[in-house]
Amino acid sequence: MFVTEDGAETDLDLGHYERFMDVACTSGSSITTGKVYRQVIEAERRGDYLGATVQVIPHVTNAIKAGIVTIGKELHADVVIAEIGGTVGDIESLPFLEAIRQMRKDVGPENVMYFHVTLVPTVGPWSEIKTKPTQHSVIKLREIGISPDVLICRTDVPMGDDVKEKISLFCDVPARAVIESMNAETIYEVPLSMEAMGLGDLVLERLALEPRKADLAAWDSLVDALKHPKSQCTVAVVGKYTSNGDAYKSIAEALVHGGIPSECKVDVRWIESDSLENGRPPEEFLAGVDALVVAPGFGGRGIEGKVRAIRYARENGLPFLGICLGLQMAVIEFARHVCGFEGANSEEIVENGPHPVIHLLPEQRDVTDKGASMRLGSWPCNLTPGTLAHRLYQDTRITERHRHRYEVNNDYREKLIERGMIVSGVSPDYRLVEMIELPGHPFFIATQAHPEFKSRPNRPHPLFAGLVRAALAHQAGS
């Protein structure tokens, strides 16, 4: 899941677009089949089609095209990149492919450029390159009226000029437009390799854009820092879904970004939170790590494992960052073991517990339709001067993206503060606890927000950059 500034819950791919282009996308950047059909049905109910039979063409395709044009106007864009997921020939993608075929007529062929990503596999002990899958994929694309201008060829081995010429001949694409895309040491190296193959110049020529020389000095520097780090640290991420490689993708990328200013390679140790509940001490799992991140999640499974990990970090001076549920678990741990509130928990886990230090947001109490009804998107937060949060952000007013239903129970706020917890960030109306931290600890901070969504390789998020610096300091002192 990725969350935009205006609160859209989208596919993870949109997060990569934000990270690479440093553009804040909106809900209009995600055009799903469900969203399109709902829009078409609502238009029909309003009478927009004057009683005409609703059809895929033109009504569905027109809605898709309108979405593409609208987002370009909203963001005052010179170029709109529209990715269609899936595989050519999938029934789900056909209306979208038809829509972009029609775009060529609507805005002029000189303003449309088609990229086709295709697999070029190898077979046998000599890794013989096979171009037939690419040839057939292009044939299938051309059957529906789209001729690719560029082929991005995913390959495990270098493609020789003879292979590119063969693909060029059979697919009717210039050889210089057959772009080799091999696995890179870091994903952030890919734009540099694409530029080296002349893809930027090809796009400028095809779309008749102003010729210019690419200024990639800053990008070169960050890739160099990633490939040739001067130090290394290990950060444990305790979460409920670490067995799924995509579940915490944005956190993993934000940790990579956080290491760039310190020229530090961040190795992530993924730990399933319920594995900390089997009776073994947390030091067995956290031994040798330089910092801890407790990740978001929902439901009761693995909750006690997160609490144990946080207690270990608090008592042993291990740098700690809690995200969303991570903040809530930090409050529960503090309430139990510092304030002495036995049985402290969240209403999400125990409905009628003795100390519900985390409870449901008041505005969520009457929500019955769960989809897209959480506290979503960008919300402001006031930071207390002199706190760790203030030093990291270098500001007293920030905005962060959110995705949650539960919050710190204000009935317990002053009791937590009395025992030493610092509430370093609150909503402007002082109603919601947004950030907490502990004094006297090398680095202990948690946020109700999802800072990972705003981190960029060229602008690492201050919480993640600060965590890496604290990890290196912990490493040096241990």
C-alpha positions as CSV (number, residue, x, y, z in Angstrom):
1,M,0.0,0.0,0.0
2,F,1.1,3.5,-0.8
3,V,-0.7,6.7,0.4
4,T,-0.7,10.0,-1.5
5,E,-0.9,13.5,0.0
6,D,-4.6,13.7,-0.6
7,G,-5.3,10.3,1.0
8,A,-5.6,7.8,-1.9
9,E,-4.6,4.3,-1.1
10,T,-2.7,3.1,-4.2
11,D,-0.4,0.5,-5.6
12,L,3.2,0.4,-4.5
13,D,4.4,1.4,-7.9
14,L,3.2,4.9,-7.4
15,G,5.6,5.2,-4.5
16,H,8.5,4.4,-6.9
17,Y,7.3,7.1,-9.3
18,E,7.3,9.6,-6.4
19,R,10.8,8.5,-5.3
20,F,12.3,8.7,-8.7
21,M,10.6,11.9,-10.0
22,D,10.3,13.7,-6.6
23,V,6.7,14.6,-7.6
24,A,3.8,14.4,-5.1
25,C,1.2,12.3,-6.8
26,T,-2.5,12.6,-6.1
27,S,-5.6,10.3,-6.2
28,G,-5.9,11.2,-9.8
29,S,-2.6,9.4,-10.4
30,S,-4.2,6.1,-9.8
31,I,-6.8,5.1,-12.4
32,T,-8.2,1.7,-11.5
33,T,-10.9,-0.3,-13.3
34,G,-13.2,0.0,-10.3
35,K,-12.8,3.7,-10.2
36,V,-13.4,4.1,-13.9
37,Y,-16.5,1.9,-13.9
38,R,-17.9,3.7,-10.8
39,Q,-17.4,7.0,-12.6
40,V,-19.2,5.7,-15.7
41,I,-22.1,4.3,-13.8
42,E,-22.5,7.6,-11.8
43,A,-22.4,9.6,-15.1
44,E,-25.1,7.3,-16.5
45,R,-27.3,7.8,-13.4
46,R,-27.0,11.5,-13.7
47,G,-28.1,11.3,-17.4
48,D,-24.9,12.5,-18.9
49,Y,-25.2,10.0,-21.7
50,L,-28.8,11.0,-22.5
51,G,-30.1,7.5,-22.3
52,A,-27.6,5.9,-24.6
53,T,-26.4,2.4,-23.9
54,V,-23.3,2.4,-21.8
55,Q,-20.4,0.7,-23.6
56,V,-16.7,0.0,-23.1
57,I,-16.1,2.1,-26.2
58,P,-16.6,5.0,-26.0
59,H,-17.7,5.5,-22.4
60,V,-15.1,3.6,-20.5
61,T,-12.2,4.5,-22.7
62,N,-13.3,8.2,-22.6
63,A,-13.2,8.1,-18.8
64,I,-9.7,6.6,-18.9
65,K,-8.5,9.3,-21.3
66,A,-10.1,12.0,-19.3
67,G,-8.2,10.8,-16.2
68,I,-4.9,11.0,-18.1
69,V,-5.6,14.5,-19.4
70,T,-6.9,15.7,-16.1
71,I,-3.9,14.7,-14.0
72,G,-1.6,16.4,-16.5
73,K,-3.6,19.7,-16.2
74,E,-3.8,19.5,-12.4
75,L,-0.1,19.1,-12.0
76,H,0.8,21.5,-14.9
77,A,2.8,18.7,-16.4
78,D,4.8,18.8,-19.7
79,V,4.7,15.0,-19.9
80,V,2.3,12.5,-18.4
81,I,3.7,9.0,-17.8
82,A,0.9,6.5,-17.9
83,E,1.8,2.9,-16.9
84,I,-0.6,0.1,-17.8
85,G,0.0,-2.9,-15.5
86,G,-0.3,-6.5,-16.4
87,T,0.6,-8.3,-19.7
88,V,-0.5,-7.5,-23.2
89,G,-3.4,-9.7,-23.9
90,D,-4.8,-9.7,-20.4
91,I,-8.6,-9.1,-20.5
92,E,-8.3,-6.6,-17.6
93,S,-6.0,-4.3,-19.5
94,L,-7.8,-4.2,-22.8
95,P,-9.9,-1.0,-22.2
96,F,-6.8,0.8,-21.0
97,L,-4.7,-0.2,-24.0
98,E,-7.6,0.8,-26.3
99,A,-7.7,4.2,-24.5
100,I,-4.0,4.9,-25.0
101,R,-4.4,3.8,-28.7
102,Q,-7.1,6.5,-29.1
103,M,-4.9,9.1,-27.3
104,R,-2.7,9.2,-30.4
105,K,-5.6,10.5,-32.4
106,D,-6.9,12.8,-29.6
107,V,-3.7,14.7,-28.9
108,G,-1.7,14.0,-32.1
109,P,0.8,11.2,-32.9
110,E,3.7,13.6,-32.3
111,N,2.6,13.9,-28.6
112,V,2.3,10.2,-27.8
113,M,5.2,7.8,-27.3
114,Y,4.7,4.1,-26.5
115,F,7.2,2.2,-24.4
116,H,6.8,-1.6,-24.2
117,V,8.6,-3.5,-21.4
118,T,9.4,-7.0,-22.5
119,L,11.2,-10.0,-21.2
120,V,14.2,-11.3,-23.1
121,P,14.9,-14.7,-21.5
122,T,18.0,-17.0,-21.7
123,V,18.0,-20.8,-22.0
124,G,20.5,-23.5,-21.7
125,P,23.9,-23.8,-20.1
126,W,25.3,-21.1,-22.3
127,S,22.6,-18.6,-21.5
128,E,21.4,-18.3,-25.1
129,I,19.3,-15.2,-25.6
130,K,15.8,-15.8,-27.0
131,T,14.0,-13.0,-28.8
132,K,10.8,-14.9,-29.7
133,P,8.8,-13.9,-26.6
134,T,9.5,-10.2,-27.4
135,Q,8.5,-10.7,-31.0
136,H,5.2,-12.3,-30.1
137,S,4.5,-9.7,-27.4
138,V,5.0,-6.9,-29.9
139,I,2.8,-8.8,-32.4
140,K,0.0,-9.0,-29.8
141,L,0.4,-5.3,-29.1
142,R,0.2,-4.4,-32.8
143,E,-2.9,-6.5,-33.2
144,I,-4.8,-4.0,-31.0
145,G,-3.3,-1.0,-33.0
146,I,-0.3,0.0,-30.9
147,S,3.2,0.0,-32.4
148,P,5.9,0.6,-29.7
149,D,8.4,3.4,-30.2
150,V,10.8,1.9,-27.6
151,L,11.4,-1.6,-26.3
152,I,12.7,-1.9,-22.7
153,C,14.2,-5.3,-22.7
154,R,14.5,-7.0,-19.3
155,T,17.5,-9.3,-19.5
156,D,19.9,-11.1,-17.2
157,V,22.8,-11.0,-19.6
158,P,24.1,-8.2,-21.9
159,M,22.5,-8.0,-25.3
160,G,24.9,-7.8,-28.2
161,D,24.4,-5.5,-31.2
162,D,23.3,-8.6,-33.2
163,V,20.5,-9.3,-30.8
164,K,19.3,-5.7,-30.8
165,E,19.4,-5.6,-34.6
166,K,17.4,-8.8,-34.7
167,I,14.7,-7.4,-32.3
168,S,14.8,-4.2,-34.3
169,L,14.2,-6.0,-37.6
170,F,11.3,-8.3,-36.4
171,C,9.6,-5.7,-34.2
172,D,9.9,-2.7,-36.5
173,V,11.7,-0.5,-33.9
174,P,14.9,1.4,-34.5
175,A,18.0,-0.4,-33.1
176,R,18.8,2.6,-30.9
177,A,15.3,2.3,-29.4
178,V,15.9,-1.3,-28.2
179,I,17.0,-0.5,-24.7
180,E,18.8,-3.1,-22.6
181,S,17.6,-3.2,-19.0
182,M,19.7,-5.5,-16.8
183,N,19.6,-5.9,-13.1
184,A,21.6,-3.2,-11.4
185,E,23.5,-3.2,-8.1
186,T,20.9,-0.6,-6.9
187,I,17.6,0.3,-8.5
188,Y,18.6,4.0,-8.3
189,E,21.4,3.2,-10.8
190,V,18.8,2.3,-13.5
191,P,18.2,6.0,-14.7
192,L,21.9,6.4,-15.2
193,S,22.2,3.3,-17.3
194,M,19.2,4.4,-19.4
195,E,20.7,7.8,-19.9
196,A,24.0,6.2,-21.0
197,M,22.1,4.2,-23.6
198,G,20.7,7.5,-25.1
199,L,17.1,7.0,-23.9
200,G,16.8,10.6,-22.8
201,D,17.8,12.0,-26.2
202,L,15.4,9.6,-27.9
203,V,12.5,10.9,-25.9
204,L,13.4,14.5,-26.5
205,E,13.5,13.9,-30.2
206,R,10.4,11.8,-30.5
207,L,8.3,14.3,-28.5
208,A,9.9,17.4,-30.0
209,L,10.9,18.7,-26.6
210,E,13.6,21.3,-26.1
211,P,17.1,19.7,-26.5
212,R,19.0,19.8,-23.2
213,K,21.9,18.1,-21.5
214,A,21.0,16.0,-18.6
215,D,22.3,17.2,-15.2
216,L,22.7,14.0,-13.3
217,A,25.6,15.1,-11.0
218,A,23.5,14.9,-7.8
219,W,22.0,11.5,-8.9
220,D,25.5,10.3,-9.7
221,S,26.6,11.2,-6.2
222,L,23.8,9.4,-4.4
223,V,24.4,6.3,-6.5
224,D,28.1,6.4,-5.7
225,A,27.2,6.7,-2.0
226,L,25.0,3.6,-2.3
227,K,27.6,1.6,-4.2
228,H,30.7,2.7,-2.3
229,P,29.6,3.2,1.3
230,K,32.1,4.2,3.9
231,S,30.3,2.5,6.7
232,Q,27.6,-0.1,7.4
233,C,24.9,-0.7,10.0
234,T,22.2,-3.2,10.7
235,V,18.6,-2.1,11.4
236,A,16.1,-4.6,12.6
237,V,12.5,-4.1,11.3
238,V,10.0,-5.9,13.5
239,G,6.7,-6.3,11.7
240,K,3.7,-8.5,11.3
241,Y,4.1,-9.1,7.6
242,T,7.9,-9.3,7.0
243,S,7.5,-12.6,5.1
244,N,5.9,-10.6,2.3
245,G,8.6,-8.7,0.6
246,D,6.3,-5.9,-0.6
247,A,4.5,-5.2,2.7
248,Y,7.2,-2.8,4.0
249,K,8.7,-1.8,0.7
250,S,8.5,2.0,1.4
251,I,10.2,1.5,4.8
252,A,13.0,-0.5,3.2
253,E,13.6,2.3,0.6
254,A,13.4,5.0,3.3
255,L,16.1,3.2,5.3
256,V,18.3,3.1,2.1
257,H,17.7,6.8,1.7
258,G,18.5,7.4,5.3
259,G,22.0,6.0,4.9
260,I,22.9,8.2,1.9
261,P,23.9,11.4,3.9
262,S,26.1,9.3,6.2
263,E,27.5,7.3,3.2
264,C,26.3,4.2,5.1
265,K,25.0,0.9,3.7
266,V,21.9,-0.1,5.7
267,D,21.4,-3.8,6.1
268,V,17.8,-4.7,7.1
269,R,17.2,-7.6,9.4
270,W,13.5,-8.6,9.0
271,I,11.9,-10.0,12.1
272,E,8.4,-11.4,12.4
273,S,6.9,-9.9,15.5
274,D,5.1,-13.1,16.6
275,S,8.5,-14.9,16.6
276,L,9.4,-12.8,19.7
277,E,6.5,-14.4,21.5
278,N,7.9,-17.9,21.7
279,G,9.6,-17.4,25.1
280,R,13.1,-16.7,23.8
281,P,14.6,-13.5,25.0
282,P,14.5,-10.5,22.5
283,E,18.3,-10.2,22.6
284,E,18.5,-13.4,20.7
285,F,16.7,-11.7,17.8
286,L,18.2,-8.2,18.3
287,A,21.8,-9.1,19.1
288,G,24.2,-7.3,16.8
289,V,21.6,-4.8,15.4
290,D,22.4,-1.1,15.6
291,A,18.8,0.3,15.6
292,L,15.2,-0.9,15.6
293,V,12.1,0.0,13.6
294,V,8.7,-1.2,14.7
295,A,6.5,-1.2,11.7
296,P,2.8,-0.6,11.1
297,G,0.1,-3.3,11.1
298,F,-3.4,-4.3,12.0
299,G,-5.0,-6.7,14.5
300,G,-3.8,-8.6,17.5
301,R,-1.3,-11.1,16.1
302,G,2.3,-10.4,17.0
303,I,1.4,-7.4,19.2
304,E,3.2,-8.7,22.3
305,G,6.3,-9.4,20.2
306,K,6.4,-5.7,19.2
307,V,6.0,-4.7,22.9
308,R,9.0,-6.9,23.9
309,A,11.2,-5.5,21.2
310,I,10.4,-1.9,22.2
311,R,11.1,-2.7,25.9
312,Y,14.5,-4.1,24.9
313,A,15.3,-1.0,22.9
314,R,14.2,1.4,25.7
315,E,16.1,-0.5,28.5
316,N,19.2,-1.1,26.5
317,G,19.7,2.3,24.7
318,L,19.1,0.8,21.3
319,P,18.0,3.6,18.8
320,F,14.3,3.1,18.1
321,L,11.8,4.5,15.5
322,G,8.2,3.5,15.8
323,I,5.8,4.0,12.9
324,C,2.0,4.2,13.3
325,L,1.3,1.0,15.2
326,G,4.9,1.3,16.4
327,L,4.0,4.5,18.3
328,Q,0.9,2.8,19.8
329,M,3.0,-0.2,20.9
330,A,5.6,2.2,22.4
331,V,2.9,3.9,24.4
332,I,1.5,0.5,25.6
333,E,5.0,-0.7,26.6
334,F,5.7,2.6,28.5
335,A,2.3,2.5,30.2
336,R,2.8,-1.1,31.4
337,H,6.4,-1.1,32.5
338,V,7.1,2.5,33.5
339,C,3.7,3.8,34.6
340,G,2.6,0.5,36.1
341,F,-0.7,0.3,34.3
342,E,-1.1,-3.5,34.3
343,G,-3.0,-4.8,31.3
344,A,-2.5,-1.6,29.3
345,N,-3.5,-2.2,25.7
346,S,-5.3,-0.9,22.6
347,E,-9.0,-1.1,22.1
348,E,-8.2,-2.7,18.8
349,I,-6.7,-5.7,20.7
350,V,-8.8,-5.8,23.9
351,E,-12.2,-4.0,23.8
352,N,-12.8,-3.7,27.5
353,G,-9.3,-3.7,29.0
354,P,-8.4,-2.1,32.3
355,H,-6.2,0.6,30.7
356,P,-7.1,1.4,27.0
357,V,-4.2,3.8,26.5
358,I,-4.9,3.5,22.7
359,H,-8.5,3.9,21.6
360,L,-10.5,4.4,18.4
361,L,-10.6,7.9,16.9
362,P,-13.9,9.5,17.8
363,E,-14.8,10.1,14.2
364,Q,-14.3,6.4,13.4
365,R,-16.9,5.2,15.9
366,D,-19.8,5.3,13.5
367,V,-17.9,4.1,10.4
368,T,-19.4,0.9,9.0
369,D,-17.9,0.9,5.5
370,K,-14.3,0.3,6.1
371,G,-12.9,1.0,2.6
372,A,-10.9,4.3,2.4
373,S,-12.4,5.5,5.7
374,M,-9.3,5.7,7.9
375,R,-7.6,9.0,8.8
376,L,-5.8,9.2,5.4
377,G,-3.5,11.6,3.7
378,S,-1.4,14.6,4.7
379,W,-2.1,16.2,8.1
380,P,-0.3,19.0,9.9
381,C,1.6,18.5,13.2
382,N,3.1,21.0,15.6
383,L,6.5,20.1,17.1
384,T,7.7,21.2,20.5
385,P,10.8,23.3,20.3
386,G,13.9,21.7,21.8
387,T,12.7,18.1,21.3
388,L,14.4,15.5,19.3
389,A,11.7,15.8,16.7
390,H,12.3,19.5,16.4
391,R,16.0,19.0,16.0
392,L,15.5,16.4,13.3
393,Y,12.9,18.3,11.3
394,Q,14.4,21.7,11.9
395,D,10.9,23.1,12.0
396,T,8.0,23.5,14.4
397,R,5.2,22.9,11.8
398,I,5.3,19.8,9.6
399,T,3.0,17.7,7.5
400,E,3.0,13.9,7.3
401,R,0.9,11.3,5.6
402,H,-1.4,9.1,7.8
403,R,-3.3,5.8,7.6
404,H,-4.9,4.8,11.0
405,R,-8.1,4.4,13.0
406,Y,-6.6,4.4,16.5
407,E,-4.9,7.1,18.6
408,V,-3.4,7.7,22.0
409,N,-6.2,8.0,24.6
410,N,-6.1,11.5,25.9
411,D,-7.4,10.3,29.3
412,Y,-3.8,8.9,29.8
413,R,-1.8,11.6,28.1
414,E,-0.9,13.6,31.2
415,K,-0.2,10.4,33.2
416,L,2.3,9.3,30.5
417,I,3.9,12.8,30.5
418,E,4.2,12.8,34.3
419,R,6.2,9.6,34.2
420,G,8.7,11.0,31.6
421,M,7.3,10.5,28.2
422,I,7.6,13.6,25.9
423,V,4.7,14.3,23.6
424,S,6.8,16.1,21.0
425,G,4.2,16.4,18.2
426,V,0.5,17.1,18.3
427,S,-2.3,18.1,15.9
428,P,-2.8,21.9,15.7
429,D,-5.9,21.5,17.8
430,Y,-3.9,19.6,20.4
431,R,-6.4,16.8,20.1
432,L,-4.2,14.1,18.7
433,V,-0.8,12.8,19.8
434,E,1.3,12.7,16.7
435,M,4.9,12.0,18.0
436,I,6.4,10.8,21.3
437,E,9.9,10.4,22.5
438,L,11.9,9.6,25.7
439,P,14.5,11.9,27.3
440,G,17.8,10.5,28.3
441,H,17.7,7.8,25.6
442,P,20.2,8.1,22.7
443,F,17.4,8.0,20.1
444,F,13.8,6.9,21.0
445,I,11.1,8.5,18.8
446,A,7.8,7.3,17.4
447,T,5.2,8.8,15.0
448,Q,1.6,8.1,14.3
449,A,2.3,9.0,10.7
450,H,3.9,7.1,7.9
451,P,7.1,9.1,7.2
452,E,8.4,6.5,4.7
453,F,5.9,7.7,2.1
454,K,7.7,11.1,1.8
455,S,11.3,9.9,1.8
456,R,13.3,10.4,-1.4
457,P,16.8,9.3,-2.4
458,N,17.7,12.9,-3.0
459,R,15.9,14.1,0.1
460,P,16.0,11.4,2.8
461,H,13.4,11.7,5.5
462,P,14.9,13.3,8.6
463,L,13.5,10.5,10.9
464,F,15.3,7.8,8.9
465,A,18.5,9.8,8.4
466,G,18.5,10.5,12.1
467,L,18.0,6.9,12.9
468,V,21.0,5.9,10.8
469,R,23.2,8.5,12.4
470,A,22.1,7.2,15.8
471,A,22.8,3.6,14.7
472,L,26.3,4.5,13.7
473,A,26.8,6.2,17.1
474,H,25.5,3.2,18.9
475,Q,27.8,1.0,16.8
476,A,30.8,3.1,17.7
477,G,29.9,3.0,21.4
478,S,29.2,-0.7,21.7
